[in-house]
Amino acid sequence: MTALDLAGPVAVVGTGTMGQGIAQVALVAGHPVHLYDAVPGRASAAAEAIGARLDRLVEKGRLTGAERDAARARLRPAAGIADLADSGLVVEAVLERLDVKQQLMRELEDVVPSDCLLATNTSSLSVTAIGGALREPGRFLGLHFFNPAPLLPLVEVVSGFATDVTSATRAYELARAWGKTPVACADTPGFIVNRIARPFYAEAFAVHEAQAADPATIDAVLRESGGFRMGAFELTDLIGQDVNESVTRSVWEAFFQDVRFTPSLAQRRLVESGRHGRKSGHGWYDYGDGAERPEPHTAEKAQAPAYVVVEGDLGPAAELVALIREAGIQVREDEEDHGTRLVLPSGGQLALADGQTAVEFRDVVYFDLALDYRGATRIALSHSQDTQTQTLAEATGLFQALGKDVSVIGDVPGMIVARTVARIVDLAHDAVAKGVATEEDIDTAMRLGVNYPLGPFEWSRRLGRSWAYDVLDDLHMRDPSGRYAPSLALYRHAYASEKREGTP
């Protein structure tokens, strides 16, 4: 098989939002594009909608009038499957049903030339299973675009069990020629993004279900401390609760109900109630006329402590020491190794979230992980009923003196950002160990596909080789369901680091 010429015809079957977006991408790249839909009239309507979007690109200066006119001339609604016979690539974006996609591929195989690539844009079905209906499954693969396809750069190039390496390579290079950023991955439930992103939603929902914090507070902490573009509740409202829950359920079932991917009961109830998010006017938040967005919990102003004592290495929170000094608060360092914590004038301790709970200690306040403690504008604190009021006040005042809003949440292990990041890092290591994708492609996919501030392996390198393992090991001790059990891959990663450092 040879590389697909940019002047060669491309066909798109299915003319919904994704189908139109993929067709526009191919069209702007220079291909003649066939549009086909089984419902009469839809292909022509889709061609008109794409033409209108091309007009808007001209208005914005992204296309010239001549380029638009040439693209329109290359766009051809098809009356039937037979009209796709000269295609070098066919991408289907039809109903997410295995039988429908298999039947379509069988029909296409009888029409298109032997060197035509056949691709699915499925996000939830097995590429291998769809391709299993073909006589020659070697030319079949997944091309998973992200919505809106003309704007988002990521394309997951998914090799099924029978996909030929040459077919995957051709598709990968074609996506790159279209100006996209392709990542290669094996056919696994959720591929890269939808597999590794599950904890971002699941842990936020779990904290909420534990009554530790409300959605607005959890979202604010994920954004303002974790550095994520949106919080889990507002993002799923945007995606659609029914859509997000369906993907979670699909991944969970495809992994034989693996507890690590268990759907949220709270989200299920939301879907059952018809509160699907922005599109229905109500999800986690109310989008009705005049509805006010709830504010995150923010602690009242407290007095900053006169000094803190630093004991041990604060690890991922080490930059706090410089920030405390810059705020004019005296920093005393204890040379003896008592652990990794800050000691406040009350005698209480301030420690980075590590998967333990405050109730296990006499007088401690935990603070959550931040992407960048200097840039973070909010920090979450947690405490137990045994924590002194003065200790909490001093911890609150300390972070406020550093210019941070403070959200006090319930005593949940791993808090919000720490447990979320630890689980994302774990699933990423597990995916690499199982041949799903490379570290580089996973980082690229998570940054471009869901706008994470760092890829999982970038997080892992920044936090230290054993950090995620230690957090999850602590969490697993407190919730032995298996949800937080560190993967063997993460264990090997942490243990290899210890061996290199001379641990017997």
C-alpha positions as CSV (number, residue, x, y, z in Angstrom):
1,M,0.0,0.0,0.0
2,T,1.2,3.5,-0.9
3,A,0.7,6.7,1.0
4,L,-2.6,8.4,0.3
5,D,-2.2,11.4,-2.0
6,L,-3.7,14.6,-0.7
7,A,-5.4,14.9,-4.1
8,G,-7.0,11.4,-3.6
9,P,-10.7,11.1,-2.8
10,V,-11.7,10.6,0.8
11,A,-15.2,9.4,1.8
12,V,-17.0,10.0,5.1
13,V,-20.0,7.9,5.9
14,G,-22.4,9.4,8.5
15,T,-23.1,13.1,8.4
16,G,-23.7,14.1,12.1
17,T,-21.4,16.5,14.0
18,M,-18.4,14.2,13.9
19,G,-18.9,13.2,10.2
20,Q,-19.2,16.8,9.1
21,G,-16.1,17.8,11.1
22,I,-14.0,15.0,9.7
23,A,-15.2,15.8,6.1
24,Q,-14.2,19.5,6.6
25,V,-10.7,18.5,7.8
26,A,-10.1,16.3,4.7
27,L,-11.6,19.0,2.5
28,V,-9.5,21.8,3.7
29,A,-6.4,19.5,3.4
30,G,-7.1,19.3,-0.4
31,H,-9.0,16.1,-0.9
32,P,-12.1,15.6,-3.0
33,V,-14.6,14.4,-0.3
34,H,-17.6,12.1,-0.8
35,L,-20.3,12.5,1.8
36,Y,-22.7,9.6,2.3
37,D,-25.6,9.0,4.7
38,A,-28.2,6.3,4.7
39,V,-30.9,8.8,5.3
40,P,-31.9,10.5,2.0
41,G,-31.2,14.2,1.9
42,R,-28.8,14.3,4.9
43,A,-25.6,14.2,2.8
44,S,-26.8,17.3,0.8
45,A,-27.8,19.1,4.0
46,A,-24.4,18.3,5.6
47,A,-22.6,19.6,2.5
48,E,-24.5,22.9,2.8
49,A,-23.6,23.1,6.6
50,I,-19.9,22.5,5.8
51,G,-20.1,25.2,3.1
52,A,-21.5,27.6,5.6
53,R,-18.6,26.9,8.0
54,L,-16.1,27.5,5.1
55,D,-17.8,30.9,4.6
56,R,-17.1,31.7,8.3
57,L,-13.4,30.6,7.9
58,V,-13.2,33.2,5.0
59,E,-14.7,35.8,7.2
60,K,-12.1,35.1,9.9
61,G,-9.3,35.2,7.4
62,R,-8.4,31.5,7.8
63,L,-9.3,30.7,4.2
64,T,-9.2,32.8,1.0
65,G,-12.3,33.1,-1.1
66,A,-10.6,31.1,-3.9
67,E,-9.7,28.3,-1.4
68,R,-13.3,28.1,-0.2
69,D,-14.6,27.9,-3.7
70,A,-12.2,25.2,-4.6
71,A,-13.1,23.2,-1.5
72,R,-16.8,23.5,-2.2
73,A,-16.2,22.2,-5.7
74,R,-14.5,19.1,-4.2
75,L,-17.3,18.3,-1.8
76,R,-19.7,15.7,-3.3
77,P,-22.8,14.3,-1.7
78,A,-23.1,10.6,-2.6
79,A,-26.4,8.9,-3.5
80,G,-25.2,5.5,-2.5
81,I,-22.3,3.3,-1.4
82,A,-21.3,2.7,-5.0
83,D,-20.4,6.4,-5.4
84,L,-17.5,5.8,-3.0
85,A,-15.7,3.4,-5.3
86,D,-12.8,5.6,-6.1
87,S,-11.9,6.4,-2.5
88,G,-8.5,6.0,-1.0
89,L,-9.8,6.3,2.6
90,V,-13.3,5.8,4.0
91,V,-14.0,7.0,7.6
92,E,-17.3,6.0,9.2
93,A,-19.0,8.1,11.9
94,V,-22.4,6.3,12.0
95,L,-24.4,5.0,15.0
96,E,-22.4,3.5,17.8
97,R,-23.7,0.0,17.3
98,L,-21.4,-2.9,16.5
99,D,-23.8,-4.6,14.1
100,V,-24.4,-1.4,12.1
101,K,-20.7,-0.7,11.7
102,Q,-19.9,-4.2,10.8
103,Q,-22.6,-4.3,8.1
104,L,-21.4,-1.0,6.7
105,M,-17.8,-2.3,6.5
106,R,-18.9,-5.4,4.7
107,E,-20.7,-3.3,2.1
108,L,-17.8,-1.0,1.7
109,E,-15.4,-3.9,1.2
110,D,-17.3,-5.0,-1.9
111,V,-17.1,-1.5,-3.4
112,V,-13.8,0.2,-2.7
113,P,-10.4,-0.7,-4.2
114,S,-8.1,-3.2,-2.5
115,D,-5.7,-0.5,-1.4
116,C,-8.4,1.7,0.2
117,L,-8.0,2.3,4.0
118,L,-11.2,1.7,6.0
119,A,-11.5,3.5,9.3
120,T,-13.9,4.0,12.2
121,N,-14.2,7.0,14.4
122,T,-15.7,5.0,17.2
123,S,-14.9,6.1,20.7
124,S,-16.5,3.2,22.6
125,L,-16.5,0.0,20.5
126,S,-13.8,-2.4,19.8
127,V,-11.9,-1.7,16.6
128,T,-10.9,-5.3,16.4
129,A,-14.6,-6.4,16.6
130,I,-15.7,-4.0,13.9
131,G,-12.8,-5.1,11.6
132,G,-13.6,-8.8,12.3
133,A,-16.5,-8.5,9.8
134,L,-14.1,-7.9,7.0
135,R,-12.4,-10.4,4.6
136,E,-9.3,-8.3,4.8
137,P,-9.2,-6.7,8.2
138,G,-5.5,-5.7,7.8
139,R,-6.6,-2.4,6.1
140,F,-9.0,-1.5,8.9
141,L,-8.2,0.7,11.9
142,G,-9.5,3.4,14.1
143,L,-9.2,7.1,13.5
144,H,-10.6,8.7,16.6
145,F,-11.0,12.4,16.2
146,F,-12.1,14.7,19.0
147,N,-15.0,17.1,18.8
148,P,-14.9,19.6,17.2
149,A,-12.7,17.8,14.7
150,P,-11.7,20.9,12.7
151,L,-10.4,22.6,15.8
152,L,-8.9,19.9,18.1
153,P,-5.5,18.6,16.9
154,L,-5.5,15.1,18.4
155,V,-6.2,12.0,16.5
156,E,-5.9,8.5,18.1
157,V,-4.7,6.1,15.4
158,V,-5.9,2.8,16.7
159,S,-4.6,-0.6,15.5
160,G,-6.9,-3.5,15.9
161,F,-5.7,-7.0,16.5
162,A,-5.5,-7.6,12.7
163,T,-4.5,-4.2,11.5
164,D,-1.4,-4.2,9.3
165,V,1.5,-2.0,10.4
166,T,1.6,-0.5,6.9
167,S,-2.1,0.5,7.2
168,A,-1.5,2.2,10.6
169,T,1.5,4.0,9.3
170,R,-0.3,5.3,6.3
171,A,-3.2,6.6,8.5
172,Y,-0.7,8.1,10.9
173,E,1.1,10.0,8.2
174,L,-2.1,11.1,6.6
175,A,-3.4,12.6,9.8
176,R,-0.1,14.4,10.2
177,A,-0.4,15.7,6.6
178,W,-3.9,17.1,7.6
179,G,-2.2,19.2,10.2
180,K,-3.3,16.9,13.1
181,T,-1.2,15.5,15.9
182,P,-1.6,11.7,15.7
183,V,-0.8,9.3,18.5
184,A,-0.5,5.5,17.9
185,C,-2.3,3.2,20.3
186,A,-3.5,-0.4,20.5
187,D,-7.2,-1.4,20.5
188,T,-8.0,-1.2,24.2
189,P,-11.2,0.0,25.9
190,G,-11.2,3.8,25.8
191,F,-8.0,3.9,23.7
192,I,-5.7,6.4,25.4
193,V,-7.7,9.4,26.5
194,N,-11.0,7.8,27.5
195,R,-9.1,5.1,29.4
196,I,-6.7,7.3,31.4
197,A,-9.1,10.2,32.0
198,R,-11.6,8.1,34.0
199,P,-10.1,9.0,37.4
200,F,-10.4,12.7,36.8
201,Y,-14.2,12.3,36.9
202,A,-14.3,9.3,39.3
203,E,-12.3,10.8,42.1
204,A,-14.2,14.1,42.0
205,F,-17.5,12.3,42.2
206,A,-16.1,10.0,45.0
207,V,-15.1,13.0,47.1
208,H,-18.6,14.5,46.6
209,E,-20.3,11.2,47.4
210,A,-18.3,11.1,50.6
211,Q,-19.8,14.4,51.6
212,A,-16.3,15.9,51.8
213,A,-17.0,18.9,49.5
214,D,-19.6,20.3,47.1
215,P,-19.2,20.3,43.3
216,A,-18.3,24.0,43.1
217,T,-15.5,23.6,45.7
218,I,-14.1,20.5,44.1
219,D,-14.1,22.1,40.6
220,A,-12.4,25.2,42.0
221,V,-9.6,23.1,43.7
222,L,-9.0,21.1,40.5
223,R,-8.7,24.4,38.5
224,E,-7.0,26.7,40.9
225,S,-4.7,24.2,42.6
226,G,-4.5,21.3,40.1
227,G,-4.1,23.5,37.1
228,F,-6.8,21.7,35.1
229,R,-8.7,23.8,32.5
230,M,-12.1,22.8,34.0
231,G,-13.3,20.9,37.0
232,A,-14.9,17.5,36.7
233,F,-18.5,18.7,37.4
234,E,-18.5,21.6,35.0
235,L,-16.7,19.6,32.3
236,T,-19.2,16.7,32.5
237,D,-22.0,19.2,32.3
238,L,-20.5,20.5,29.1
239,I,-19.9,17.0,27.6
240,G,-23.3,15.8,28.7
241,Q,-23.8,13.7,31.8
242,D,-25.5,10.9,29.7
243,V,-22.5,10.9,27.3
244,N,-19.8,10.9,29.9
245,E,-21.6,8.3,32.0
246,S,-22.0,6.1,28.9
247,V,-18.3,6.2,28.1
248,T,-17.4,5.4,31.7
249,R,-19.9,2.5,31.7
250,S,-18.6,1.3,28.4
251,V,-15.0,1.2,29.6
252,W,-16.0,-0.5,32.9
253,E,-17.9,-3.2,31.1
254,A,-15.2,-3.7,28.5
255,F,-12.7,-4.3,31.3
256,F,-15.0,-6.9,32.8
257,Q,-16.3,-4.5,35.5
258,D,-12.8,-3.7,36.8
259,V,-13.3,-1.8,40.0
260,R,-10.8,0.9,38.9
261,F,-13.4,2.0,36.3
262,T,-16.6,1.7,38.4
263,P,-19.2,4.3,37.4
264,S,-20.5,6.8,39.9
265,L,-23.9,6.2,41.5
266,A,-24.4,10.0,41.9
267,Q,-23.8,10.5,38.2
268,R,-26.2,7.6,37.4
269,R,-28.9,9.3,39.5
270,L,-28.3,12.6,37.7
271,V,-28.7,10.9,34.3
272,E,-31.8,9.0,35.4
273,S,-33.3,12.4,36.5
274,G,-32.8,13.8,33.1
275,R,-30.3,16.4,34.3
276,H,-27.8,15.9,31.5
277,G,-26.0,19.2,31.8
278,R,-25.9,22.4,29.8
279,K,-28.0,20.9,26.9
280,S,-30.9,20.0,29.3
281,G,-30.6,23.2,31.3
282,H,-29.5,21.4,34.5
283,G,-26.8,19.0,35.5
284,W,-24.5,19.3,38.5
285,Y,-25.2,23.0,38.1
286,D,-28.4,24.9,37.1
287,Y,-28.2,26.6,33.7
288,G,-31.7,28.1,33.8
289,D,-32.4,31.8,33.2
290,G,-31.3,33.8,36.2
291,A,-29.7,30.8,37.9
292,E,-26.6,31.8,39.9
293,R,-23.5,29.7,39.8
294,P,-22.7,28.4,43.4
295,E,-19.5,29.7,44.9
296,P,-16.8,27.4,46.2
297,H,-16.3,27.2,49.9
298,T,-13.7,29.8,50.9
299,A,-12.4,30.1,54.5
300,E,-12.7,33.4,56.4
301,K,-9.6,35.4,56.9
302,A,-7.3,34.0,59.6
303,Q,-4.1,35.2,61.3
304,A,-0.9,34.0,59.8
305,P,1.5,32.2,62.1
306,A,4.7,34.1,63.2
307,Y,6.8,31.2,62.2
308,V,6.8,27.6,60.9
309,V,9.3,24.8,61.5
310,V,10.3,22.7,58.5
311,E,11.0,19.1,59.2
312,G,12.4,16.9,56.5
313,D,12.0,17.3,52.7
314,L,8.6,18.5,51.6
315,G,9.0,16.8,48.3
316,P,6.5,18.1,45.7
317,A,5.7,21.0,48.0
318,A,9.3,22.0,48.6
319,E,8.8,25.4,46.9
320,L,6.5,26.4,49.8
321,V,9.5,27.1,51.9
322,A,10.6,30.0,49.6
323,L,7.1,31.3,49.4
324,I,6.7,31.4,53.2
325,R,9.9,33.3,53.6
326,E,8.9,35.8,50.9
327,A,5.6,36.4,52.8
328,G,7.7,37.5,55.8
329,I,7.0,34.5,57.9
330,Q,10.0,33.1,59.8
331,V,11.1,29.6,58.7
332,R,13.0,27.4,61.2
333,E,14.5,24.2,60.0
334,D,14.8,21.1,62.2
335,E,17.9,19.2,61.1
336,E,16.7,16.0,62.8
337,D,14.6,13.8,60.5
338,H,11.2,13.7,62.0
339,G,9.3,13.2,58.7
340,T,8.2,15.6,56.0
341,R,6.0,18.3,57.4
342,L,5.6,21.8,58.7
343,V,5.1,22.3,62.4
344,L,3.0,25.3,63.4
345,P,3.3,27.4,66.6
346,S,0.3,25.6,68.1
347,G,2.4,22.4,67.9
348,G,0.1,21.0,65.2
349,Q,1.4,19.7,62.0
350,L,0.8,20.6,58.4
351,A,1.4,17.8,55.8
352,L,1.1,17.2,52.1
353,A,-1.8,14.9,51.2
354,D,-0.4,11.3,51.2
355,G,-3.4,9.0,51.1
356,Q,-3.8,8.9,54.9
357,T,-6.5,10.7,56.9
358,A,-6.1,13.4,59.6
359,V,-8.1,11.3,62.1
360,E,-5.2,8.9,62.3
361,F,-3.0,11.6,64.0
362,R,-3.3,13.7,67.1
363,D,-3.2,17.2,65.6
364,V,-2.7,17.5,61.8
365,V,-4.0,19.4,58.9
366,Y,-3.4,18.1,55.4
367,F,-3.0,20.4,52.4
368,D,-3.6,19.2,48.8
369,L,-1.2,18.8,45.9
370,A,-0.8,21.8,43.5
371,L,0.5,21.9,40.0
372,D,2.6,25.0,41.0
373,Y,2.4,26.3,44.5
374,R,3.6,29.7,43.4
375,G,1.0,30.1,40.7
376,A,-1.9,28.3,42.5
377,T,-4.6,30.6,43.7
378,R,-6.5,28.2,45.9
379,I,-5.4,25.4,48.3
380,A,-7.6,22.8,49.9
381,L,-7.1,21.8,53.6
382,S,-8.6,18.9,55.5
383,H,-8.7,18.0,59.2
384,S,-10.4,15.7,61.6
385,Q,-12.5,16.3,64.7
386,D,-9.3,15.8,66.7
387,T,-7.5,18.7,65.0
388,Q,-7.2,21.8,67.3
389,T,-9.1,24.8,66.2
390,Q,-5.9,26.9,66.5
391,T,-4.0,24.5,64.3
392,L,-6.6,24.8,61.5
393,A,-6.6,28.6,61.9
394,E,-2.8,28.8,61.7
395,A,-2.7,26.6,58.6
396,T,-5.5,28.7,57.0
397,G,-3.7,31.9,57.8
398,L,-0.4,30.6,56.4
399,F,-1.8,29.9,53.0
400,Q,-3.8,33.1,52.9
401,A,-0.6,35.0,53.7
402,L,0.9,33.3,50.5
403,G,-2.0,34.9,48.5
404,K,-4.2,31.7,48.3
405,D,-7.9,31.3,48.8
406,V,-8.4,28.3,51.2
407,S,-11.1,25.7,50.9
408,V,-11.5,23.4,53.9
409,I,-12.9,20.0,52.9
410,G,-13.7,16.8,54.8
411,D,-11.2,14.3,56.0
412,V,-10.9,12.1,52.9
413,P,-7.6,10.3,52.1
414,G,-5.7,11.8,49.2
415,M,-7.9,14.9,49.3
416,I,-8.8,16.0,45.7
417,V,-5.9,16.8,43.4
418,A,-3.4,14.3,45.0
419,R,-5.7,11.2,44.6
420,T,-6.7,12.2,41.1
421,V,-3.2,12.7,39.8
422,A,-1.9,9.6,41.5
423,R,-4.6,7.5,39.8
424,I,-4.0,9.1,36.4
425,V,-0.3,8.4,36.7
426,D,-1.0,4.8,37.7
427,L,-3.3,4.1,34.7
428,A,-0.7,5.7,32.4
429,H,2.1,3.4,33.6
430,D,-0.2,0.4,33.4
431,A,-1.1,1.3,29.8
432,V,2.5,1.5,28.7
433,A,3.3,-1.8,30.4
434,K,0.5,-3.4,28.5
435,G,1.6,-2.0,25.1
436,V,-1.3,0.4,24.7
437,A,1.0,3.4,23.7
438,T,4.3,5.0,24.4
439,E,4.9,7.4,27.3
440,E,5.4,10.3,24.8
441,D,2.1,9.5,23.0
442,I,0.2,9.2,26.2
443,D,1.4,12.6,27.5
444,T,0.6,14.1,24.1
445,A,-2.9,12.6,24.1
446,M,-3.8,13.8,27.6
447,R,-2.5,17.3,27.0
448,L,-4.2,17.7,23.6
449,G,-7.2,15.5,24.1
450,V,-8.5,16.7,27.4
451,N,-6.3,19.8,28.0
452,Y,-4.4,18.5,31.1
453,P,-1.7,20.9,32.3
454,L,0.8,18.1,32.3
455,G,0.9,14.6,30.8
456,P,0.9,11.7,33.3
457,F,4.5,11.0,32.8
458,E,5.4,14.7,33.1
459,W,3.5,14.6,36.4
460,S,5.3,11.5,37.4
461,R,8.8,12.9,36.8
462,R,8.0,16.1,38.6
463,L,6.5,14.4,41.7
464,G,9.2,11.7,42.1
465,R,9.2,8.1,41.0
466,S,7.6,6.7,44.1
467,W,5.1,9.5,44.9
468,A,2.1,8.1,43.1
469,Y,2.8,4.6,44.3
470,D,3.0,5.7,48.0
471,V,-0.2,7.7,47.8
472,L,-2.1,4.9,46.2
473,D,-0.7,2.3,48.6
474,D,-1.9,4.5,51.5
475,L,-5.3,4.8,49.8
476,H,-5.5,1.1,49.2
477,M,-4.9,0.4,52.9
478,R,-8.0,2.5,53.7
479,D,-10.1,1.3,50.9
480,P,-9.1,-2.3,50.1
481,S,-11.7,-2.7,47.4
482,G,-9.0,-2.7,44.7
483,R,-9.9,0.7,43.3
484,Y,-6.7,2.2,44.6
485,A,-4.4,-0.8,44.4
486,P,-1.2,0.4,42.6
487,S,-0.6,-1.4,39.3
488,L,2.4,-3.8,39.0
489,A,3.8,-1.4,36.5
490,L,3.8,1.5,39.0
491,Y,5.2,-0.8,41.7
492,R,8.1,-1.7,39.4
493,H,8.6,1.9,38.6
494,A,8.9,2.9,42.2
495,Y,10.9,-0.2,43.3
496,A,13.4,0.2,40.4
497,S,14.1,3.7,41.7
498,E,14.9,2.4,45.2
499,K,17.2,-0.3,43.7
500,R,19.2,2.3,41.8
501,E,19.5,4.3,45.0
502,G,21.1,1.3,46.7
503,T,18.2,0.0,48.7
504,P,18.9,-3.8,49.3
